[in-house]
Amino acid sequence: MLTALTTPALTLLFLGVVVALGAAFVWMFWEIEQVKARHDRFAAAARRPRHSRSG
């Protein structure tokens, strides 16, 4: 099947694969950063002292 593809067709196929993998890695790192930011926000809220109104 791949032997029937011409050189320009194989080049476009390779370019498409590279672009798709690049987009997948960007998306993966974006999701990791979102999870880390959410975790940091919750951790900061847990460390914050709670004030009580006893007095």
N, CA, C, O and CB atoms as a CASP TS submission, in Angstrom:
PFRMAT TS
TARGET T0000
AUTHOR 0000-0000-0000
METHOD Language model
MODEL 1
PARENT N/A
ATOM      1  N   MET     1       0.825  -1.189   0.000  1.00  0.00           N
ATOM      2  CA  MET     1       0.000   0.000   0.000  1.00  0.00           C
ATOM      3  C   MET     1       0.868   1.252   0.000  1.00  0.00           C
ATOM      4  O   MET     1       0.627   2.165  -0.790  1.00  0.00           O
ATOM      5  CB  MET     1      -0.938  -0.001   1.203  1.00  0.00           C
ATOM      6  N   LEU     2       1.871   1.312   0.870  1.00  0.00           N
ATOM      7  CA  LEU     2       2.713   2.498   0.918  1.00  0.00           C
ATOM      8  C   LEU     2       3.640   2.608  -0.276  1.00  0.00           C
ATOM      9  O   LEU     2       4.151   3.691  -0.561  1.00  0.00           O
ATOM     10  CB  LEU     2       3.519   2.501   2.178  1.00  0.00           C
ATOM     11  N   THR     3       3.869   1.509  -0.982  1.00  0.00           N
ATOM     12  CA  THR     3       4.739   1.582  -2.155  1.00  0.00           C
ATOM     13  C   THR     3       4.052   2.308  -3.300  1.00  0.00           C
ATOM     14  O   THR     3       4.722   2.775  -4.221  1.00  0.00           O
ATOM     15  CB  THR     3       5.157   0.180  -2.600  1.00  0.00           C
ATOM     16  N   ALA     4       2.737   2.411  -3.261  1.00  0.00           N
ATOM     17  CA  ALA     4       2.011   3.100  -4.324  1.00  0.00           C
ATOM     18  C   ALA     4       2.024   4.616  -4.131  1.00  0.00           C
ATOM     19  O   ALA     4       1.660   5.355  -5.046  1.00  0.00           O
ATOM     20  CB  ALA     4       0.574   2.599  -4.385  1.00  0.00           C
ATOM     21  N   LEU     5       2.437   5.088  -2.959  1.00  0.00           N
ATOM     22  CA  LEU     5       2.456   6.527  -2.705  1.00  0.00           C
ATOM     23  C   LEU     5       3.702   7.152  -3.327  1.00  0.00           C
ATOM     24  O   LEU     5       4.787   6.572  -3.307  1.00  0.00           O
ATOM     25  CB  LEU     5       2.408   6.816  -1.188  1.00  0.00           C
ATOM     26  N   THR     6       3.519   8.330  -3.871  1.00  0.00           N
ATOM     27  CA  THR     6       4.649   9.050  -4.468  1.00  0.00           C
ATOM     28  C   THR     6       5.429   9.769  -3.375  1.00  0.00           C
ATOM     29  O   THR     6       4.997   9.818  -2.224  1.00  0.00           O
ATOM     30  CB  THR     6       4.159  10.061  -5.545  1.00  0.00           C
ATOM     31  N   THR     7       6.563  10.318  -3.736  1.00  0.00           N
ATOM     32  CA  THR     7       7.395  11.027  -2.765  1.00  0.00           C
ATOM     33  C   THR     7       6.673  12.233  -2.150  1.00  0.00           C
ATOM     34  O   THR     7       6.736  12.412  -0.934  1.00  0.00           O
ATOM     35  CB  THR     7       8.687  11.484  -3.430  1.00  0.00           C
ATOM     36  N   PRO     8       5.989  13.065  -2.947  1.00  0.00           N
ATOM     37  CA  PRO     8       5.242  14.171  -2.319  1.00  0.00           C
ATOM     38  C   PRO     8       4.127  13.684  -1.383  1.00  0.00           C
ATOM     39  O   PRO     8       3.870  14.308  -0.353  1.00  0.00           O
ATOM     40  CB  PRO     8       4.639  15.063  -3.400  1.00  0.00           C
ATOM     41  N   ALA     9       3.477  12.591  -1.731  1.00  0.00           N
ATOM     42  CA  ALA     9       2.418  12.069  -0.874  1.00  0.00           C
ATOM     43  C   ALA     9       2.994  11.554   0.447  1.00  0.00           C
ATOM     44  O   ALA     9       2.422  11.780   1.513  1.00  0.00           O
ATOM     45  CB  ALA     9       1.651  10.948  -1.593  1.00  0.00           C
ATOM     46  N   LEU    10       4.128  10.863   0.365  1.00  0.00           N
ATOM     47  CA  LEU    10       4.772  10.387   1.591  1.00  0.00           C
ATOM     48  C   LEU    10       5.254  11.557   2.450  1.00  0.00           C
ATOM     49  O   LEU    10       5.191  11.503   3.679  1.00  0.00           O
ATOM     50  CB  LEU    10       5.950   9.462   1.250  1.00  0.00           C
ATOM     51  N   THR    11       5.734  12.607   1.795  1.00  0.00           N
ATOM     52  CA  THR    11       6.177  13.792   2.535  1.00  0.00           C
ATOM     53  C   THR    11       5.006  14.425   3.279  1.00  0.00           C
ATOM     54  O   THR    11       5.139  14.788   4.448  1.00  0.00           O
ATOM     55  CB  THR    11       6.822  14.820   1.581  1.00  0.00           C
ATOM     56  N   LEU    12       3.885  14.556   2.625  1.00  0.00           N
ATOM     57  CA  LEU    12       2.700  15.121   3.284  1.00  0.00           C
ATOM     58  C   LEU    12       2.205  14.219   4.407  1.00  0.00           C
ATOM     59  O   LEU    12       1.771  14.703   5.453  1.00  0.00           O
ATOM     60  CB  LEU    12       1.579  15.345   2.265  1.00  0.00           C
ATOM     61  N   LEU    13       2.269  12.925   4.194  1.00  0.00           N
ATOM     62  CA  LEU    13       1.876  11.986   5.243  1.00  0.00           C
ATOM     63  C   LEU    13       2.789  12.135   6.458  1.00  0.00           C
ATOM     64  O   LEU    13       2.315  12.192   7.592  1.00  0.00           O
ATOM     65  CB  LEU    13       1.916  10.535   4.716  1.00  0.00           C
ATOM     66  N   PHE    14       4.074  12.197   6.223  1.00  0.00           N
ATOM     67  CA  PHE    14       5.043  12.374   7.308  1.00  0.00           C
ATOM     68  C   PHE    14       4.812  13.699   8.023  1.00  0.00           C
ATOM     69  O   PHE    14       4.855  13.754   9.252  1.00  0.00           O
ATOM     70  CB  PHE    14       6.483  12.307   6.767  1.00  0.00           C
ATOM     71  N   LEU    15       4.568  14.763   7.270  1.00  0.00           N
ATOM     72  CA  LEU    15       4.309  16.069   7.866  1.00  0.00           C
ATOM     73  C   LEU    15       3.040  16.033   8.718  1.00  0.00           C
ATOM     74  O   LEU    15       2.998  16.620   9.800  1.00  0.00           O
ATOM     75  CB  LEU    15       4.187  17.142   6.774  1.00  0.00           C
ATOM     76  N   GLY    16       2.019  15.351   8.235  1.00  0.00           N
ATOM     77  CA  GLY    16       0.782  15.225   9.010  1.00  0.00           C
ATOM     78  C   GLY    16       0.995  14.476  10.309  1.00  0.00           C
ATOM     79  O   GLY    16       0.446  14.854  11.344  1.00  0.00           O
ATOM     80  N   VAL    17       1.795  13.409  10.264  1.00  0.00           N
ATOM     81  CA  VAL    17       2.084  12.637  11.477  1.00  0.00           C
ATOM     82  C   VAL    17       2.863  13.485  12.473  1.00  0.00           C
ATOM     83  O   VAL    17       2.576  13.459  13.670  1.00  0.00           O
ATOM     84  CB  VAL    17       2.874  11.358  11.133  1.00  0.00           C
ATOM     85  N   VAL    18       3.853  14.241  11.985  1.00  0.00           N
ATOM     86  CA  VAL    18       4.658  15.084  12.867  1.00  0.00           C
ATOM     87  C   VAL    18       3.805  16.177  13.508  1.00  0.00           C
ATOM     88  O   VAL    18       3.929  16.438  14.705  1.00  0.00           O
ATOM     89  CB  VAL    18       5.824  15.712  12.089  1.00  0.00           C
ATOM     90  N   VAL    19       2.955  16.805  12.734  1.00  0.00           N
ATOM     91  CA  VAL    19       2.084  17.862  13.270  1.00  0.00           C
ATOM     92  C   VAL    19       1.107  17.277  14.288  1.00  0.00           C
ATOM     93  O   VAL    19       0.873  17.880  15.335  1.00  0.00           O
ATOM     94  CB  VAL    19       1.308  18.567  12.125  1.00  0.00           C
ATOM     95  N   ALA    20       0.544  16.126  13.995  1.00  0.00           N
ATOM     96  CA  ALA    20      -0.400  15.501  14.920  1.00  0.00           C
ATOM     97  C   ALA    20       0.284  15.121  16.233  1.00  0.00           C
ATOM     98  O   ALA    20      -0.275  15.341  17.308  1.00  0.00           O
ATOM     99  CB  ALA    20      -1.032  14.260  14.277  1.00  0.00           C
ATOM    100  N   LEU    21       1.484  14.554  16.153  1.00  0.00           N
ATOM    101  CA  LEU    21       2.213  14.212  17.383  1.00  0.00           C
ATOM    102  C   LEU    21       2.587  15.458  18.165  1.00  0.00           C
ATOM    103  O   LEU    21       2.514  15.462  19.394  1.00  0.00           O
ATOM    104  CB  LEU    21       3.473  13.408  17.055  1.00  0.00           C
ATOM    105  N   GLY    22       2.986  16.513  17.471  1.00  0.00           N
ATOM    106  CA  GLY    22       3.307  17.772  18.145  1.00  0.00           C
ATOM    107  C   GLY    22       2.098  18.335  18.864  1.00  0.00           C
ATOM    108  O   GLY    22       2.202  18.777  20.008  1.00  0.00           O
ATOM    109  N   ALA    23       0.956  18.320  18.205  1.00  0.00           N
ATOM    110  CA  ALA    23      -0.269  18.813  18.832  1.00  0.00           C
ATOM    111  C   ALA    23      -0.652  17.957  20.037  1.00  0.00           C
ATOM    112  O   ALA    23      -1.119  18.484  21.047  1.00  0.00           O
ATOM    113  CB  ALA    23      -1.418  18.835  17.816  1.00  0.00           C
ATOM    114  N   ALA    24      -0.461  16.653  19.940  1.00  0.00           N
ATOM    115  CA  ALA    24      -0.781  15.767  21.062  1.00  0.00           C
ATOM    116  C   ALA    24       0.112  16.064  22.265  1.00  0.00           C
ATOM    117  O   ALA    24      -0.363  16.066  23.401  1.00  0.00           O
ATOM    118  CB  ALA    24      -0.630  14.294  20.644  1.00  0.00           C
ATOM    119  N   PHE    25       1.404  16.314  22.027  1.00  0.00           N
ATOM    120  CA  PHE    25       2.305  16.638  23.138  1.00  0.00           C
ATOM    121  C   PHE    25       1.962  17.975  23.764  1.00  0.00           C
ATOM    122  O   PHE    25       1.998  18.106  24.988  1.00  0.00           O
ATOM    123  CB  PHE    25       3.750  16.651  22.664  1.00  0.00           C
ATOM    124  N   VAL    26       1.628  18.975  22.951  1.00  0.00           N
ATOM    125  CA  VAL    26       1.231  20.282  23.497  1.00  0.00           C
ATOM    126  C   VAL    26      -0.023  20.120  24.345  1.00  0.00           C
ATOM    127  O   VAL    26      -0.104  20.678  25.439  1.00  0.00           O
ATOM    128  CB  VAL    26       0.987  21.315  22.356  1.00  0.00           C
ATOM    129  N   TRP    27      -0.994  19.370  23.861  1.00  0.00           N
ATOM    130  CA  TRP    27      -2.231  19.139  24.601  1.00  0.00           C
ATOM    131  C   TRP    27      -1.938  18.408  25.908  1.00  0.00           C
ATOM    132  O   TRP    27      -2.507  18.744  26.947  1.00  0.00           O
ATOM    133  CB  TRP    27      -3.232  18.335  23.747  1.00  0.00           C
ATOM    134  N   MET    28      -1.055  17.411  25.862  1.00  0.00           N
ATOM    135  CA  MET    28      -0.714  16.649  27.061  1.00  0.00           C
ATOM    136  C   MET    28      -0.075  17.559  28.114  1.00  0.00           C
ATOM    137  O   MET    28      -0.463  17.525  29.282  1.00  0.00           O
ATOM    138  CB  MET    28       0.237  15.486  26.707  1.00  0.00           C
ATOM    139  N   PHE    29       0.908  18.377  27.702  1.00  0.00           N
ATOM    140  CA  PHE    29       1.559  19.264  28.664  1.00  0.00           C
ATOM    141  C   PHE    29       0.595  20.324  29.182  1.00  0.00           C
ATOM    142  O   PHE    29       0.689  20.722  30.343  1.00  0.00           O
ATOM    143  CB  PHE    29       2.777  19.931  28.030  1.00  0.00           C
ATOM    144  N   TRP    30      -0.333  20.792  28.341  1.00  0.00           N
ATOM    145  CA  TRP    30      -1.346  21.755  28.778  1.00  0.00           C
ATOM    146  C   TRP    30      -2.210  21.130  29.880  1.00  0.00           C
ATOM    147  O   TRP    30      -2.467  21.773  30.898  1.00  0.00           O
ATOM    148  CB  TRP    30      -2.232  22.209  27.576  1.00  0.00           C
ATOM    149  N   GLU    31      -2.651  19.911  29.690  1.00  0.00           N
ATOM    150  CA  GLU    31      -3.478  19.237  30.694  1.00  0.00           C
ATOM    151  C   GLU    31      -2.697  19.008  31.989  1.00  0.00           C
ATOM    152  O   GLU    31      -3.248  19.163  33.079  1.00  0.00           O
ATOM    153  CB  GLU    31      -3.995  17.897  30.146  1.00  0.00           C
ATOM    154  N   ILE    32      -1.420  18.641  31.876  1.00  0.00           N
ATOM    155  CA  ILE    32      -0.598  18.446  33.076  1.00  0.00           C
ATOM    156  C   ILE    32      -0.485  19.748  33.854  1.00  0.00           C
ATOM    157  O   ILE    32      -0.589  19.753  35.081  1.00  0.00           O
ATOM    158  CB  ILE    32       0.808  17.924  32.701  1.00  0.00           C
ATOM    159  N   GLU    33      -0.272  20.853  33.145  1.00  0.00           N
ATOM    160  CA  GLU    33      -0.165  22.151  33.827  1.00  0.00           C
ATOM    161  C   GLU    33      -1.482  22.529  34.492  1.00  0.00           C
ATOM    162  O   GLU    33      -1.477  23.101  35.582  1.00  0.00           O
ATOM    163  CB  GLU    33       0.255  23.247  32.835  1.00  0.00           C
ATOM    164  N   GLN    34      -2.604  22.220  33.856  1.00  0.00           N
ATOM    165  CA  GLN    34      -3.905  22.540  34.452  1.00  0.00           C
ATOM    166  C   GLN    34      -4.112  21.757  35.750  1.00  0.00           C
ATOM    167  O   GLN    34      -4.604  22.307  36.735  1.00  0.00           O
ATOM    168  CB  GLN    34      -5.045  22.233  33.457  1.00  0.00           C
ATOM    169  N   VAL    35      -3.744  20.490  35.751  1.00  0.00           N
ATOM    170  CA  VAL    35      -3.896  19.663  36.949  1.00  0.00           C
ATOM    171  C   VAL    35      -2.967  20.157  38.051  1.00  0.00           C
ATOM    172  O   VAL    35      -3.363  20.225  39.215  1.00  0.00           O
ATOM    173  CB  VAL    35      -3.608  18.179  36.631  1.00  0.00           C
ATOM    174  N   LYS    36      -1.724  20.505  37.687  1.00  0.00           N
ATOM    175  CA  LYS    36      -0.782  21.005  38.690  1.00  0.00           C
ATOM    176  C   LYS    36      -1.256  22.329  39.278  1.00  0.00           C
ATOM    177  O   LYS    36      -1.126  22.544  40.483  1.00  0.00           O
ATOM    178  CB  LYS    36       0.613  21.173  38.077  1.00  0.00           C
ATOM    179  N   ALA    37      -1.799  23.213  38.461  1.00  0.00           N
ATOM    180  CA  ALA    37      -2.283  24.500  38.950  1.00  0.00           C
ATOM    181  C   ALA    37      -3.470  24.294  39.892  1.00  0.00           C
ATOM    182  O   ALA    37      -3.568  24.960  40.923  1.00  0.00           O
ATOM    183  CB  ALA    37      -2.683  25.415  37.769  1.00  0.00           C
ATOM    184  N   ARG    38      -4.362  23.380  39.544  1.00  0.00           N
ATOM    185  CA  ARG    38      -5.511  23.096  40.402  1.00  0.00           C
ATOM    186  C   ARG    38      -5.036  22.512  41.734  1.00  0.00           C
ATOM    187  O   ARG    38      -5.550  22.870  42.794  1.00  0.00           O
ATOM    188  CB  ARG    38      -6.493  22.120  39.700  1.00  0.00           C
ATOM    189  N   HIS    39      -4.058  21.617  41.674  1.00  0.00           N
ATOM    190  CA  HIS    39      -3.523  21.010  42.888  1.00  0.00           C
ATOM    191  C   HIS    39      -2.841  22.067  43.756  1.00  0.00           C
ATOM    192  O   HIS    39      -3.020  22.070  44.974  1.00  0.00           O
ATOM    193  CB  HIS    39      -2.532  19.882  42.536  1.00  0.00           C
ATOM    194  N   ASP    40      -2.072  22.953  43.154  1.00  0.00           N
ATOM    195  CA  ASP    40      -1.397  24.008  43.913  1.00  0.00           C
ATOM    196  C   ASP    40      -2.400  24.947  44.568  1.00  0.00           C
ATOM    197  O   ASP    40      -2.192  25.394  45.696  1.00  0.00           O
ATOM    198  CB  ASP    40      -0.459  24.802  43.004  1.00  0.00           C
ATOM    199  N   ARG    41      -3.490  25.246  43.860  1.00  0.00           N
ATOM    200  CA  ARG    41      -4.512  26.134  44.414  1.00  0.00           C
ATOM    201  C   ARG    41      -5.177  25.487  45.625  1.00  0.00           C
ATOM    202  O   ARG    41      -5.399  26.156  46.634  1.00  0.00           O
ATOM    203  CB  ARG    41      -5.568  26.483  43.344  1.00  0.00           C
ATOM    204  N   PHE    42      -5.498  24.195  45.540  1.00  0.00           N
ATOM    205  CA  PHE    42      -6.110  23.506  46.672  1.00  0.00           C
ATOM    206  C   PHE    42      -5.130  23.358  47.830  1.00  0.00           C
ATOM    207  O   PHE    42      -5.524  23.458  48.992  1.00  0.00           O
ATOM    208  CB  PHE    42      -6.620  22.134  46.242  1.00  0.00           C
ATOM    209  N   ALA    43      -3.859  23.121  47.523  1.00  0.00           N
ATOM    210  CA  ALA    43      -2.853  22.984  48.574  1.00  0.00           C
ATOM    211  C   ALA    43      -2.658  24.307  49.301  1.00  0.00           C
ATOM    212  O   ALA    43      -2.487  24.318  50.520  1.00  0.00           O
ATOM    213  CB  ALA    43      -1.519  22.497  47.988  1.00  0.00           C
ATOM    214  N   ALA    44      -2.680  25.423  48.574  1.00  0.00           N
ATOM    215  CA  ALA    44      -2.534  26.734  49.198  1.00  0.00           C
ATOM    216  C   ALA    44      -3.738  27.032  50.092  1.00  0.00           C
ATOM    217  O   ALA    44      -3.582  27.615  51.164  1.00  0.00           O
ATOM    218  CB  ALA    44      -2.375  27.832  48.123  1.00  0.00           C
ATOM    219  N   ALA    45      -4.927  26.639  49.662  1.00  0.00           N
ATOM    220  CA  ALA    45      -6.122  26.864  50.480  1.00  0.00           C
ATOM    221  C   ALA    45      -6.078  26.003  51.739  1.00  0.00           C
ATOM    222  O   ALA    45      -6.571  26.418  52.788  1.00  0.00           O
ATOM    223  CB  ALA    45      -7.400  26.561  49.670  1.00  0.00           C
ATOM    224  N   ALA    46      -5.501  24.826  51.648  1.00  0.00           N
ATOM    225  CA  ALA    46      -5.422  23.950  52.823  1.00  0.00           C
ATOM    226  C   ALA    46      -4.401  24.475  53.821  1.00  0.00           C
ATOM    227  O   ALA    46      -4.557  24.261  55.023  1.00  0.00           O
ATOM    228  CB  ALA    46      -5.060  22.514  52.406  1.00  0.00           C
ATOM    229  N   ARG    47      -3.366  25.153  53.357  1.00  0.00           N
ATOM    230  CA  ARG    47      -2.345  25.693  54.264  1.00  0.00           C
ATOM    231  C   ARG    47      -2.786  26.994  54.919  1.00  0.00           C
ATOM    232  O   ARG    47      -2.236  27.381  55.950  1.00  0.00           O
ATOM    233  CB  ARG    47      -1.045  25.918  53.512  1.00  0.00           C
ATOM    234  N   ARG    48      -3.769  27.675  54.338  1.00  0.00           N
ATOM    235  CA  ARG    48      -4.214  28.960  54.861  1.00  0.00           C
ATOM    236  C   ARG    48      -4.887  28.761  56.228  1.00  0.00           C
ATOM    237  O   ARG    48      -5.738  27.882  56.367  1.00  0.00           O
ATOM    238  CB  ARG    48      -5.187  29.646  53.863  1.00  0.00           C
ATOM    239  N   PRO    49      -4.522  29.560  57.230  1.00  0.00           N
ATOM    240  CA  PRO    49      -5.152  29.389  58.550  1.00  0.00           C
ATOM    241  C   PRO    49      -6.611  29.842  58.524  1.00  0.00           C
ATOM    242  O   PRO    49      -6.980  30.784  57.822  1.00  0.00           O
ATOM    243  CB  PRO    49      -4.376  30.178  59.625  1.00  0.00           C
ATOM    244  N   ARG    50      -7.411  29.156  59.295  1.00  0.00           N
ATOM    245  CA  ARG    50      -8.837  29.512  59.378  1.00  0.00           C
ATOM    246  C   ARG    50      -9.039  30.358  60.625  1.00  0.00           C
ATOM    247  O   ARG    50      -8.542  30.029  61.702  1.00  0.00           O
ATOM    248  CB  ARG    50      -9.757  28.230  59.412  1.00  0.00           C
ATOM    249  N   HIS    51      -9.761  31.432  60.469  1.00  0.00           N
ATOM    250  CA  HIS    51     -10.017  32.332  61.583  1.00  0.00           C
ATOM    251  C   HIS    51     -11.376  31.993  62.207  1.00  0.00           C
ATOM    252  O   HIS    51     -12.370  31.800  61.508  1.00  0.00           O
ATOM    253  CB  HIS    51      -9.976  33.814  61.115  1.00  0.00           C
ATOM    254  N   SER    52     -11.387  31.929  63.517  1.00  0.00           N
ATOM    255  CA  SER    52     -12.652  31.669  64.202  1.00  0.00           C
ATOM    256  C   SER    52     -13.090  32.945  64.913  1.00  0.00           C
ATOM    257  O   SER    52     -12.268  33.798  65.248  1.00  0.00           O
ATOM    258  CB  SER    52     -12.516  30.484  65.214  1.00  0.00           C
ATOM    259  N   ARG    53     -14.377  33.060  65.135  1.00  0.00           N
ATOM    260  CA  ARG    53     -14.926  34.263  65.762  1.00  0.00           C
ATOM    261  C   ARG    53     -15.248  33.999  67.232  1.00  0.00           C
ATOM    262  O   ARG    53     -16.331  34.346  67.703  1.00  0.00           O
ATOM    263  CB  ARG    53     -16.191  34.737  65.012  1.00  0.00           C
ATOM    264  N   SER    54     -14.342  33.406  67.934  1.00  0.00           N
ATOM    265  CA  SER    54     -14.575  33.222  69.362  1.00  0.00           C
ATOM    266  C   SER    54     -13.945  34.403  70.089  1.00  0.00           C
ATOM    267  O   SER    54     -12.870  34.877  69.720  1.00  0.00           O
ATOM    268  CB  SER    54     -13.988  31.857  69.873  1.00  0.00           C
ATOM    269  N   GLY    55     -14.608  34.851  71.092  1.00  0.00           N
ATOM    270  CA  GLY    55     -13.952  35.962  71.703  1.00  0.00           C
ATOM    271  C   GLY    55     -14.654  36.582  72.783  1.00  0.00           C
ATOM    272  O   GLY    55     -14.160  37.548  73.367  1.00  0.00           O
TER
END
